[in-house]
Amino acid sequence: MHIALNAHLLSGTPTYRSAGVHRYIYYLLAHLPRAGCQVTVFAGPHSRLPEDGYAVRRSRWPTAKPPVRVAWEQVVQPWALRRARVDLFHGPVFVGPLLTPCPTVVTIHDLSFLRYPHFFRPANRLYLRTFTRASARRASRIIAVSNHAAEETVRLLGVDRRKIDVVYHGVDPALRPLSPEEVEAFRRREGLPERFVLYVGTLEPRKNLIRLVEAFALLRPATLRPETHLILAGARGWYFQDLFARVEQLGLKDRVIFPGYIPGDRLVYWYNAATGFAYPSLYEGFGMPVVEAQACGTPVLTSNRSALPEAAGEGALLVDPEDVEAIAEGLRRLLMDEPLRAELRQRGLDHAARFTWEKTAAETVTVYRQALAEEGRG
């Protein structure tokens, strides 16, 4: 089975594109050849790819620029597919070319641009609404990254549930509990505070970070001794200016830290060094950072909305993301209740062990085979 995969989003630059979908493409690509596929990868001139095991066709177009990438996907990619003589094409992030010479599979990560359109720039919203809807309807099969994402795809895109397969993300095995000595050495190197609550993800409105900052501001001083900080780690996405302004208004500039984008190979240290992990997002198709933090043995607080209860399982404290006081109470328990912390740690470790990229790749290959069988090419 010869499949092609679009990896142009692996631009290798530390932007919001280097977040969850970046890791999904990277780890899927790393494991597909071992799952029994011959893989051709379409990539940009500077895309950073995993080790060999597949053929690479790099475009000379500067596809790190979104308008150029969109033009390449819809104009050049159909021709490239025909030339590569592939059996099937996989669009790993929402979109496939509207004209293809072979069956297609697309992955739907979430439909936040339909649920919360005001959180997106007009151009991004128009692109995602138009091409995701068209790609989903034309695809032979759709991969949803959670049952919630599958239900949303049916509800909001009008897709037949029978052509949707749920395939969860995996967790990098490098994300694991570290020794106290390793963690303390990292903390000293980075100059990190003794106690902090960590968030990892893009800085954008959907992540609900303003309410997280407001909840942090409500905690009584007794809860925060020794002095506790809030670290919001991630690249700046869009409409993030109000977040920085709110931190200033609340007088928290010295207690809220923005370290920027953290490379994937450094995440294990940040998760391990954190006293707790907070991810009160309003809407997620899965919630990869929740499971990553669990895999490191870090107690987690997250939302009781969308796919986050599905991602967290029994290994997290769930709160109403629109209730600032509920988030604050959750943070207080996360920081102060030692029996709860120990319980969340163990439950989180047990839950996260279910998610591997080997399993993700194997289940993805099963989707490919079904798509080809349904198209009479299997």
C-alpha angles and dihedrals in degrees: 000000000000115000132177123214128195109229100165091121089068089089092151093228122125098246134119086279087069091066130087101328090047091057091044092057093043098050095039089053091047092056106033096082089054090051093063105272133129100220133199114190124206108207142164124253092266103029112139109225134185122255122304124285100114142052117264126210109188121197120220089216114107092244094167082086107081098222091051092047092051091050091049093049095052102033109029103025097069089054091046090052092052091048093049091052094220125173096220141007125220120201101196097191113050100284141079130172112281090226116048135162092215141038116285138213122196129191118224111203099177141324099229090133087066098038096043106019093159089066092065134072110253094246093050091046093050093048094048095044094048102041099034092053093046094044093049093051094048097043120105090218135005126214114210117193094220141009088256091055089049092052091047091050090055094044100043103029100033093234121160107254090221092071095052123091123191113225116170125216120255131230124239107247088224086073101087141121113291129208118268088245093056092047094048092049090052092047091053094047092051096039091234124170120257092248129026142153111230133210121185122191145072117319100240135126097259090064089068095224096152090062089046090054091047090050091049089053090056095059113109118243090248088063092053101052120147084039111275125206134200115228117197105191122187145082121286110262115174139313090016096134093091090058093058090044092053092051088054093047092052093049093241101128091116094047103041114068127196108196093171126223115357116209114238094247090058098048094088091064095049094048091049094047093052121099088213140348123234124195108163096166119166094220136009135167089212118334108232097183090059092060092040091056090047090052088058092051094250117148109245136212117189144153127289089221139095115346097336096096086050092050094044098044111180091329103088144056108249123210139173103265093208094055110082093190091051090052090049092051089048091052090049091054092044091054102036110029104083097182089052091048091052091048093049091048094055096040090048093051091049092048097046091053088072093067119077132156090227089062091045091053094046092050091046090054088052088056090051091052092049092049091051092046091051090050091050093248100103 
